[in-house]
Amino acid sequence: MSRALKIILLFTMPMMLIGCNVFGKTLIVKAIVDEREEMIEEMPAKAGISLKIKFIHSVQKTPVEEDLEFDGAVWIVHRTRYKSQGVGLPFMESDGDFRREGDWFVMDGMERRIERLSLRTGLGTQLTLELDGKEIKLYEMFEPGTRIDLVVE
């Protein structure tokens, strides 16, 4: 093997391995069903992964959408949109920048950091994830009460 080829491999091999996620971690979406884990989705855990959580509020019975982004270590909640004010929905000035957008109430600039993200399917809540643009209708896949974890391993 020529010296030039060895030098090229020395510099390109680590980048190829990183591109294959050999040294990286994996973002896993899994359900906990009857105490066993059921894989839903997995992808390289890289900064910039977008997540939209959509559901019907269990008390208000109106849609809620939350926009998050993975920063490489934790989830950051950027924005929440909802159609009616009520229990458990952000509205205080300290929560972010509040405004009205047509029929929606919008809270932008929340910037809340969440290290562990666990959700549960609910009766009539239509829990849905949009993970980097891919829609996952959890309410069609699992019984109400099923725990859904988004973890990095």
Number of C-alpha atoms within 10 A of each C-alpha: 5 6 8 9 9 11 10 10 13 11 10 11 11 13 12 12 12 11 12 11 15 12 10 14 14 16 19 18 20 19 25 16 14 8 8 9 14 13 13 15 14 15 15 18 20 15 13 13 18 17 21 21 18 21 23 20 23 14 10 15 13 14 17 22 19 18 18 24 20 20 15 15 14 18 24 19 20 17 22 24 23 25 20 16 13 12 10 9 16 20 16 10 9 9 16 19 14 20 13 12 11 8 10 16 20 23 23 17 14 17 15 14 16 13 13 12 12 13 14 19 22 20 13 13 20 19 23 19 20 15 19 13 11 12 13 16 15 20 21 12 12 18 14 17 14 18 18 22 19 19 17 18 10
